[in-house]
Amino acid sequence: MKQALMVFLVMFTAQAFSQPCGTKSFNDYAYDIHSTDRPYPEVVDPGTPSSLDEAGQPPSDAIVLFDGSDLSQWLTRDGEPADWKVGNGYIECVPGKSTIYSKQSFGDCQLHIEWATPAQVEGEGQGRGNSGVYLMGLYEVQVLDSYQNTTYPDGQAAALYGQYPPEVNASRQPGVWQTYDIIFHRPRFSPTGEVIKPATITVLHNGVLVQDHVQLTGPTMNRLRLDYYAHDSRLPISLQNHRNPVRFRNIWVRDLEKDKEQARTSTVRPDASPDIAAMAGTFQNPDNPNDRIVLAVKEGQLFVREMTSRDIALHPQSGSSFYAFEDQLQINIRTNREGKVSGLRVFQRGKMHSYDKVEQ
């Protein structure tokens, strides 16, 4: 009997302290069953569901990012007002314009977003109704016209891009409104940057469960499996402009972070580092001395030089990671034990190269 009790206690303790973020904690078992002394849940008006013709109403505790009227809650990657088309209750990607970012930043959250690919079908595969919903600007739930359209499975609608296909294809016809309901828990990092707990995502596509509390392997990126790197606990949500006129409506978020007072507003161009100037310099590929990259700072903006015939503006994802979407380029800054910049990891078009800083 004692041995059985000990096994039960060990299993119970392990389960209680290994629960994923957002589940009940050990303290929830401190109350007697049916006790009226425990705190009562907050009352929330659940709002109304959408129809195919009309957007519904969000829950009363939701943060509304687009209510059908304007783009006041969104910015471009350069911190300017978002420049997509605003139509009758929707916003639409405009080819040639920027990916857009929410002014507010989020960590753990419930995100509701509705989208529609063009009714007039053009292109095929990834060229047909392509966009994406990025949690924290890093973790993409793919948007694509996947109705009778074949592409690689981890790139179709409701895929966690490049990592996990959806369990089923729940896509509606082109031009018809579709919904994503996403539960996201951000990754947790130790003070020294190691991953304590990976990010998880649950996705319902048109009410159908297609991603069931899936653990992400790291940030999503085209043709490359990235490792986690430590980043802020709250970052903007972004909507990708992939040169297809995809529409979005009825976008709202419920903040699931327990300490909601830490919610803050992002201008999309936060200070990349206390000393961004320290990132400037020349970096050399140790395997190819003729392969060099020069980082330069101009008016608070980090640029890459000597990779192409033009400067490439880099936009911060965190204090040590920068991204240029149009060039499919990501640069992670490496530092040594003293905190000084020692090198780069450069990801571009499915390849990764390391560079060491050249001391001058």
N, C-alpha and C positions, 0 to 999 in steps of 0.2 A: 504493500500500500504506500509506504514512504517513498519507494523508488518510483512508483507511478506518479505520485504527487510531485516529486522533484522533476521528472521529465516534463510534466505539464507546465510547471513554473518556468523552466528553461525555455520551452517552446513559446509560452505566452509572452515572456519578456523579450525574446528575440523578435517575435512578430510585432509587438508594441513599438519597439524602437527601430524597426526597419520599415515602417509604413512610409509610402511615398508622400511627397508634399501634398497637402490638401486633404488628407485623410484624418480620421479621428486620432487624437493623441492619447497617451497613457493616462493623462489627467481626466479624460472623459469617463474612465472607469472608477473614479474616486467617489461617485455619487451612488446612493442606493437606487435600485431599480424603481422607476416611476416617481423618483423624488421630484417635488415641486420647488426644491431649493436651488436646483441648477439653473443657469441663465437660459432665458427663453430666446429663440432665434428672432432676429430682426424681421419685421414684417415688410415684404417687398411686393409691390404691385407687379405681376408678371408681364404686363403689357398684352399685346395682341399679335397673333401670327400674321405673316404676310400671305397674300394670295399671289397668283401669277401676274395679276394686273396691278396690284397695289401693295406698297410696303406697309408692314405692320408697325406697331408701337413698341419701343424697347422697354425693358423692366425699369422700375422707378429708380433703382440704384445704379443704372448704367451710365457710362460716360459716352455721350453721342459724338462720334467723329464725323458723321455725315448724315444730315437729316433731310437731304433732298434740295436744300436751298443754296448753299455756297460752300466754298473750300477754305473757310476761315480757320479750320483746325488742321490744315496741311501746309507743308512747305516743300520747296525743291531741295535737292541735295546741297545747294549753296545757301540755304536759309532764306530764299526769296519766297514770296507768295506762290502757292501751287498754281500751275498754268495749264491744267487740263480743261477740257470742255465741260461746262455745266449745262445739262439739258433739263428736261421736264422731270425732275425728281431723281436724276442720276448724274454721275460724272463719267467721262469717257477719256480713255487714253488718247493722246494726240501724238502721232508719230513724230519723232524728232525732239519731243519735250522730255523733261527729266522724269525719272522715278520720283514718287512723292513720299513724304515722311510725315507721320503724325507729330504735331507740336508736343503732345504729352508723351511721356515715356512710361513703359510698363514692364513688369516682370511676369509673375504668375497672373494669368488672366483667363477670362472667358471671352472669346471674340465671336461676334456674329457679323457676317458680311454676305451680301447677295451680289451676284454677278451674272452677266449675260455676254456670250460671244456674238459676233456679228451674224445677223440673220442671213445675209448674203455670204455664202461660203466661198472663200478664196484660200488657195494653198492647201497643203496637206501636212500631216505629221506635226512637227513642232512649229510650223509656219501658219497654223490655223487657230486663231483665237487665243494666242499665247499671252499670259501674264503670270503674276504670282503674288501671293500674300506672304509677307515675311514677318515672322515674330521676331522682335528685337532687331529687325533689319538683317538677320543672320540665318534664320531657319525657315525655309520656304515650303509652303503648301502650294503645289502647282495649280495654276488656272489654265485650262486648255479646252478647246472644243474636242471632246473625246467621244462624241456621238458618231458612230460608224467612221471613226478616224483612227488609223493604226499608227502607233509610235512606240518607242521603247517603254515598257511598263512602268519604270520608276520615273517617267516624265509625263505620264498622262494626268488628267484631272484628278485631284485629291491625292496625288502621290506626294510623299515627303521627298522632294526632288533629289534624285540621284541616290536615294537610300532605300525607300520602301514604296512599292506600288500599293494602291488601295486594295482592300480585300475584295471589293466588287466594283464594277463600273456602273455608277448610279447616275450617269449623265443624261440630261434632257437635251432636246433638239436645239440647234443653233437659234439664237434670238430669243430663247425662252429664259426667264429668270431662274437662277439656281441659288442654293444657299449652302454656306459653310457655317457650321457651329463648331468652334475649336476650343478645346480646353488645353492650355499650355502651362507647364511648370518649367521655369528657367533652370539652367544648370547651377549647381552650387560649387564654389571653389574655396580651397583653403587659403589662408593668408599668403601662402607662398605660390599660389596659382595652380595647384593640382586640383583635378576634378574630384570632388567629394561625391557628387550625384549628377548624372547626366540629365539633360533636358528630356521631358516627355511631352507627347502630343496625343490627344484624342480628337478625331475628326468625324463629324457627321455630315455627309454630303446628301443634300435634299432629304434629310431626316434619317438616312441610312448610315449605320456605323461602318466606317471604312478604314479607320486607324484606331486601334484599341490600346490606348496608353502605351504607345510605342516609345522606346528609348532611342533618341537620336545619337548617332555616333560622333557628331560634331556639327559645325556649320555646313550648310548645303552649298554646293557650287557645281557648275557645269564641268563634267568629265573629271572631277577630282574629289577624293574623299579627304576632307580636312580634319585634322585633329582639333580638339577643343583648345582654346586659349582663354585665359582669364579676361573677363570683360565686366563692364558695369552691371549692376543688378537690375537696372531699369534702362531700357533703350526704346527708341521709337518703333512703331509698326510701319512698314513700308509697303507700297503697292508698286509693282514693277511695270515699267513701260517697255514692252517688247515689240514696239512698232505695230501692234495690232489694235484696232479701235474697240477694245473690251470695255464694257460698262460696269459700274458698281453703284450700289444703292444701300440704304439702311445699314450703316456701319456703326456698331456700338460695342463697347467693351465693359466688362465687369472686372474691377480690380480685385484679385484674389489674394494679394499680399496682406498679411496680418497687420503689418504696421503701415497703414495707408497714409499716415502723416508724412512718410518719406516720399510720396509721389511728388514728382517735380516736372517742370516743363523743359523741353529740350529745343534748342534752336537748330538742331541737326549738325551744327558745326561747333561742338563743344571744344574747349581747349584740349588738343590732342595729348598734351603733356605739360607739366609745370615748366618745362624748358624745351619747346618744340625746336628751337634753334640747334639743340644738341643732336637732333636727328639728321641734320644736313651733313653732307660729306660725300666722299667717293667710296664705293664698295666694289670689291673684286671677287669674281668667282675663283675659288682656290684651285679648281680643276682646269680653268682656262683664263690665264692672266689677261688675255685680250678682251674678255667679257666683263665689262664694267657698267655700273649704274651710278648715276649722280643724283642725290637728293638735294633739293634746294628749297628755301623758304622765301616766299614773297608775300608781303602784306598778311602774314599769319596763316598762309596757305602752303601746304607741302606739295611739291611738284617732283616728278621724275623727269630727268633729262638724259639724253644720249641713248634711250632705248629706241626712239623713233625720231623722225624729223621734226617733231613738235614736242612741247612740254605736255605732260599728262598730269592733270590736277588730281590729287589724292584726297579722299574724303574719309574722315575718321569714323570707324566703327567702335573703337575703344581707344584707350590711351596708348595702345601699342599696335593697333591694326588699322590699315587704311585700304580703301577700295576705290577702283575706277571701273564702274559697271560696263561702260561702252567698250572698254578695252579688255574686259574679263580679267582684270588684274587685281590681285590682292597682295599687299606687302605687310608682313609682320616684322616688327622691330625686335631684335634680340638685344638683351643687355647682359653684362657680366655681373659678378657678385657684388661689385661696387655700385651697380645701378647705371653704369655708363653704357652707351650704345656701342655694341660690338659687332653687329652684323644684321643681315636681313634674311628672311625667307620669302621668296617671290613665287607666287602661284599665278600662272597664266595659261589659259587654253589647255588645261589638262596636265600641265607639267609644273614641277616644283624645282627651284634651284636655290642654293644657299650662297650668300655673299658675305665676305668678311670686310669690316671697315678698314680702309687704308689710312694708317696714321700719317699725318702730314706735319 
